[in-house]
């Protein structure tokens, strides 16, 4: 495996770990459950981005509703993280 590919996997893994493991660990159980659908949406956006970037699908194959849902989930997750940071 090339060094470039290893670096890409490491970056992807880091993002995935942050959104799927570390963020929920920093939240109460209720907060984590409330944000679960948004974390799933962020994962969906990451998958769409990766599929388009790597030529697995064309950007015109991404449905408007899927893209909208994924972006809205990302924005909701960012807002929740910002709110949590301001609590400290």
QUIGIDA-V360241 format. One line per field, one symbol per residue. ss: DSSP state (@ for helix, = for strand, . for the rest). burial: I if it has 16 or more other ideal C-beta (glycine too) atoms within 10 Angstrom, else O. Layout:
BEGIN
ss: ???
burial: ???
END
This chain:
BEGIN
ss: ..@@@@@@@@@@@@@@@@@@@@@@@...@@@@@@@@@@@@@@@@@@@@@@@@@.....@@@..@@@@@@@@@@@@@@@@@@@@@@@@.
burial: OOOOOOOOOOOOOOOOOOIOOOIIOOOOOOOOOOIOOIIOIIIIIIOIOOOOOOOOOOOOOOOOOOOOIIOOIIOIIOOIOOOOOOOO
END
